[in-house]
């Protein structure tokens, strides 16, 4: 995996941070790094995509379908979870 991801906790922390900040390019980079560590050809085949197509989808300018993201997360042993955002506190 990428140097900044050492453990499963790191994976979750980085993905959550990217989602919290609405940083989709960073999210795709993290997922791409994890996928590369697992083997892009194998994952692409499981998704019914070409290896090149998967690389393009996970590039910072990629626009993978929601279905592709959910399937990819599942293949990587991850799942997407939804929760309400905490309300912002009003400043005094």
The 8 nearest C-alpha neighbors of each residue, nearest first, counted from 0:
[[1, 36, 33, 32, 4, 2, 5, 35],
 [0, 2, 4, 3, 32, 33, 5, 36],
 [1, 3, 4, 0, 5, 32, 6, 9],
 [2, 4, 1, 5, 9, 0, 13, 10],
 [5, 3, 9, 1, 2, 6, 10, 0],
 [4, 6, 9, 3, 2, 0, 7, 1],
 [7, 5, 9, 8, 4, 10, 11, 0],
 [6, 8, 10, 9, 11, 5, 4, 12],
 [9, 7, 11, 6, 10, 12, 5, 13],
 [10, 8, 12, 6, 4, 7, 11, 13],
 [11, 9, 7, 8, 13, 12, 4, 14],
 [10, 12, 14, 8, 9, 13, 15, 7],
 [13, 11, 9, 15, 10, 14, 8, 16],
 [14, 12, 16, 10, 15, 11, 9, 17],
 [13, 15, 17, 11, 16, 12, 26, 10],
 [16, 14, 18, 12, 17, 13, 19, 11],
 [17, 15, 19, 13, 18, 14, 12, 20],
 [16, 18, 22, 14, 20, 26, 15, 19],
 [17, 19, 21, 15, 20, 16, 22, 14],
 [20, 18, 16, 21, 17, 15, 22, 14],
 [19, 21, 22, 17, 18, 16, 23, 15],
 [22, 20, 18, 19, 23, 17, 16, 26],
 [23, 21, 17, 20, 25, 24, 18, 26],
 [22, 24, 26, 25, 21, 27, 17, 18],
 [25, 23, 59, 27, 26, 22, 28, 60],
 [26, 24, 28, 27, 23, 22, 17, 29],
 [27, 25, 23, 29, 17, 28, 24, 14],
 [28, 26, 57, 30, 24, 25, 29, 31],
 [27, 29, 25, 31, 26, 30, 32, 24],
 [28, 30, 32, 26, 31, 27, 25, 33],
 [29, 31, 27, 33, 32, 28, 34, 26],
 [30, 32, 34, 28, 29, 57, 33, 27],
 [33, 31, 29, 35, 34, 30, 1, 0],
 [32, 34, 30, 36, 31, 35, 0, 29],
 [33, 35, 31, 37, 36, 32, 39, 30],
 [36, 34, 38, 39, 32, 37, 33, 31],
 [35, 37, 0, 33, 34, 38, 32, 39],
 [38, 36, 34, 35, 33, 39, 42, 75],
 [39, 37, 35, 41, 40, 36, 34, 42],
 [38, 40, 42, 35, 41, 43, 34, 50],
 [39, 41, 43, 50, 42, 38, 44, 49],
 [42, 40, 44, 39, 43, 38, 45, 37],
 [41, 43, 45, 39, 44, 40, 46, 38],
 [44, 42, 48, 46, 40, 50, 45, 41],
 [43, 45, 47, 41, 46, 42, 48, 40],
 [46, 44, 42, 43, 47, 41, 48, 74],
 [45, 47, 43, 44, 48, 42, 70, 71],
 [48, 46, 44, 45, 43, 49, 42, 50],
 [49, 47, 43, 46, 44, 52, 50, 53],
 [48, 50, 52, 51, 43, 53, 44, 47],
 [49, 51, 53, 40, 43, 52, 39, 54],
 [50, 52, 54, 49, 53, 55, 48, 43],
 [53, 51, 49, 55, 54, 50, 56, 48],
 [52, 54, 56, 50, 55, 51, 43, 57],
 [53, 55, 51, 57, 52, 56, 58, 50],
 [56, 54, 52, 58, 53, 57, 61, 51],
 [57, 55, 61, 63, 53, 54, 62, 58],
 [58, 56, 27, 54, 31, 61, 55, 53],
 [57, 59, 61, 55, 60, 56, 54, 27],
 [60, 58, 24, 61, 27, 28, 57, 25],
 [61, 59, 58, 62, 24, 57, 56, 55],
 [62, 60, 56, 58, 57, 59, 55, 63],
 [61, 63, 56, 64, 60, 57, 58, 55],
 [64, 62, 56, 61, 67, 65, 68, 57],
 [63, 65, 67, 66, 68, 62, 56, 69],
 [64, 66, 68, 67, 69, 63, 70, 62],
 [65, 67, 69, 64, 68, 70, 63, 71],
 [68, 66, 64, 70, 65, 69, 71, 63],
 [67, 69, 71, 65, 66, 70, 72, 64],
 [68, 70, 72, 66, 71, 67, 73, 65],
 [71, 69, 73, 67, 72, 68, 66, 74],
 [70, 72, 74, 68, 73, 69, 67, 75],
 [71, 73, 77, 75, 69, 74, 70, 78],
 [72, 74, 70, 76, 77, 71, 75, 78],
 [75, 73, 71, 76, 72, 70, 77, 42],
 [76, 74, 72, 73, 77, 71, 34, 33],
 [77, 75, 73, 74, 72, 78, 71, 70],
 [78, 76, 72, 73, 75, 79, 74, 71],
 [79, 77, 73, 72, 80, 76, 69, 75],
 [78, 80, 81, 77, 69, 72, 73, 68],
 [79, 81, 78, 82, 77, 15, 83, 69],
 [82, 80, 79, 83, 84, 78, 18, 15],
 [83, 81, 84, 80, 85, 79, 19, 15],
 [82, 84, 85, 81, 86, 80, 19, 87],
 [85, 83, 86, 82, 87, 19, 81, 18],
 [84, 86, 83, 87, 88, 82, 19, 89],
 [87, 85, 84, 88, 83, 89, 82, 90],
 [88, 86, 89, 85, 84, 90, 83, 91],
 [89, 87, 90, 86, 85, 91, 84, 83],
 [88, 90, 87, 91, 86, 85, 84, 83],
 [89, 91, 88, 87, 86, 85, 84, 20],
 [90, 89, 88, 87, 86, 85, 84, 83]]
